[in-house]
Amino acid sequence: MYMLYLNSDQFAEALERIDTVVLPIGMTEAHGHHCPLGTDVIIPRRFLELIEERMGDELIIAPEIPYGHSWNLAPYPGTLDIPANVFGEYVYHVGKNLAKWGVKKLVLFNGHGGNTPALTPVMERLADLGLTVLLINWWIDYAAEILTICEGQGHAGEDETSVVLAIDESIVDMSKARVNWNKAIANVRFPGMSLKTMENAQTGDATLASKAKGEAILSLCTEKIIELLRHLQAGQLIMNKG
Ligand SMILES: [Zn+2]
């Protein structure tokens, strides 16, 4: 169920039987010349619609955070880059408030890679408050599965563009899809770096994207994420490989 549509009494009642809240976290930033600025908001939103259809009585979906951290894409029009410490602090306080109202398990459903480093200390601080916090990065967590559908991955690349096409073809301009395989040789930052590594605000080969690939990714990742959420709800968070 969606928190935005509950009143205060309904929210309190729901928390008596549901202990899990999903917080979608996105980003407003350039995604090539072909995908919308809201790509990292739109994709988690679609995944959560699909998950809500199946698990609507088992979790509460909080309103999304549409801004995040993106040093890499900051030079491109439309990117709204929030400093990592400010963004992390904001997410932490949203989580802390949810804990105050009785939430026990918090799922950070992230749509944007640049958010991840800032979210790790947030998860640790929230765990110290007593929460169990799960971070989902769909394109990283299920990369192996996605690579059975796509030849490659990338920011506004083949996989991400395909998913947006599957959600709404009318918001993608495939005539502007490009190829960029530039990559820094190490974990490095230098002035002007993003204009070279993120040429055209894109990585990977977006020209290979298709609606069919996007539909396959959406359905495959939705199944994997639902499986993971069920593990979370059952408290099965340790794997024993021994
Ligand atoms: Zn993205």
Residues whose N, C-alpha, C, O or C-beta is under 5 A from the ligand:
A	BS01	ZN	T39 D40 G111
